[in-house]
Amino acid sequence: MTAAVIAAFSLRDEAAPVVVPPNFVAAIDPATNKVTSMLQAGSRPGPVAGGAGSVWVANLDGKSLTRIDPATPKVVDTIPLPAMP
């Protein structure tokens, strides 16, 4: 019975869940729907936006904004803010 259960799970065509560590953001390739990279952002990353050739992540607890270059993908800068974004 155990072998049949294992075989049934390995034949499923469903996506496996992806675990993103705390304070990280994940980049997903829309063509494959696969995670291509994970980057550490600031403390409790929240809203994400794209603009000016970058991806911007608001860090709610860190009172900062993380700028990511989507071409590399690497964190370019972390900008401190006077209040929570």
C-alpha positions in Angstrom: 0.0 0.0 0.0 2.8 2.4 0.8 4.4 2.0 -2.7 1.0 2.8 -4.3 0.6 6.0 -2.3 4.1 7.2 -3.1 3.5 6.5 -6.8 0.2 8.3 -6.8 1.8 11.4 -5.2 4.7 11.4 -7.7 2.3 11.2 -10.6 0.3 14.3 -9.6 0.5 17.3 -11.9 0.0 19.9 -9.2 2.5 22.5 -8.3 4.6 22.0 -5.2 4.5 24.8 -2.6 7.4 27.1 -2.4 8.6 28.3 1.0 10.1 31.8 1.0 12.1 32.5 4.1 11.0 35.4 6.3 12.2 38.9 5.1 12.9 37.5 1.6 11.1 38.1 -1.7 10.9 35.6 -4.6 11.1 36.2 -8.3 8.9 34.1 -10.5 9.4 33.4 -14.2 6.0 34.0 -15.8 6.8 31.7 -18.7 7.5 28.7 -16.5 5.8 29.7 -13.3 8.9 28.7 -11.4 10.8 30.6 -8.7 14.1 31.8 -10.3 15.6 33.6 -7.3 15.1 34.7 -3.7 16.5 37.9 -2.3 16.7 39.2 1.2 14.7 42.4 1.5 14.2 44.4 4.7 12.2 43.6 7.8 8.7 42.4 7.0 8.6 43.1 3.2 5.1 44.2 2.1 4.0 46.0 -1.1 6.0 45.4 -4.2 6.0 47.7 -7.3 7.9 47.9 -10.6 9.1 51.2 -12.1 12.1 53.1 -13.3 13.8 49.9 -14.3 13.7 48.4 -10.8 11.5 46.4 -8.5 10.7 48.2 -5.2 9.8 46.5 -2.0 8.4 48.4 1.0 9.7 47.0 4.3 7.0 47.6 6.8 8.9 47.0 10.1 12.3 48.3 8.8 10.9 51.6 7.6 12.8 51.3 4.4 12.5 50.7 0.7 14.6 48.0 -1.1 15.5 48.6 -4.7 16.1 45.4 -6.8 17.6 45.2 -10.3 15.4 42.6 -12.0 18.1 42.0 -14.7 20.7 40.7 -12.3 18.6 40.1 -9.8 20.4 41.8 -6.9 19.5 44.3 -4.3 20.9 47.7 -5.5 20.0 49.8 -2.5 18.0 50.0 0.7 16.6 53.5 1.3 15.7 54.5 4.9 12.3 56.2 5.3 11.1 58.5 8.1 8.0 56.3 8.7 6.5 53.0 7.7 5.8 52.8 4.0 
